[in-house]
């Protein structure tokens, strides 16, 4: 491979890496949100377990059950957001890579 093509390929790889790094904030934020929601869900489940093993009233258990459901729904929504962020980051990086590589001539000298 000639030096000009090698430089173009190296530049393309660098651009793809930079694109992935640039998108990581969105993925990082979504990941943090998911982990925080998962921790909340664990806490609510622990609270429910503690109530069940005591002399809690049916109303207290029902209220805690509602808190568990709410935490579960928040966690699944955060998981969907994380999935979308990862897909968007990967898609954007691949599109940038294809845009860069598309300009490189495939004719061999």
N, C-alpha and C positions, 0 to 999 in steps of 0.2 A: 504494500500500500504506500502511495507516495506521501510525503510529509504534509502536504496541504490537506489531503483527505484525512490523515491521521489527526491533524489538528482540529478539523471539523468534527470528527467523531468524538474527540476528547471534549470539545466545547459543548457538544450536544449532551454528553453524559453529565457534565458539570451543570448545565441548565436543568436537566431532569432532576438532579439531586437538589438543586436550589429550589425548584418548584415544590418538591416533596417537603422540604424543610419549611418553606413559606406557608404551606397548608397545615403544618403540624399544630399551630396554635388553635385552630378550630377543632381539630381532633383532640388536642390536649384538654381544651375546655369541656368538650363533650364527655371525655373520659373522666375528668374530675367530677362533673355533674353526676354521671352514672355511679361512680364510686361513693359519692356522698349520699345519693338516694339509696344505694344498696346498704350502706351503713345504717341509715335511718330505718330501713325495713328490718334489718337484723335486730335493732334496738326495740322496735315495736313488737316483734315476735318474742323477744326475751321478756318484755313486759307482759305479754299475754300469757306466756308460760308461767311466769311468777304468779299472776292472778289466779290461774287455774289451780295452782298447787296451794292456794290459801282459801280462806273463807270468803272470797269475793262474791258479790251479789251477781245475779244474772245480768243486771243492767251494766255493772262495771265491766263484765266480760264482753258484753255486746258492744259497749263503747270502745273497748280496746280492739275488738275484732274489726270495727269500722276504721280505726286508726291503722291497723295492719293492711286492710284493703286499700286505703288511700296511699299508704307508702308503697304498696305493690304496684298500683297504677302509675305512680310517679316514677318508680324504678323501670317499669317496662317502657314508659314514654322516653325516659333518658336513654335506655338501651337502643330504642329506635333512632333517636337523634344521633347517638354515637355511630350506629351503623351507617346512617346517611352521611355523616361527616367523613368517615373513612372512605366510603364509596366516592364521594365528591373529590376528596384529596387524590385518590388513586386515578380517577378519571381525568382530573385536571393535569396531573403529572404526565399521564400517558398522552393526552392531547398535545401538551407542550413538546413532549419528546417526538411525537409524530410530525408536528409542525416543523421542528428543527431538522429531523432526519429527512423529511420530504424534500428539502432543498439541496441535499447532497446528491451529486451525480452518481449514478450506478455504472456509468461507462468506464470500463477498464482501459488503461493506457496501452 
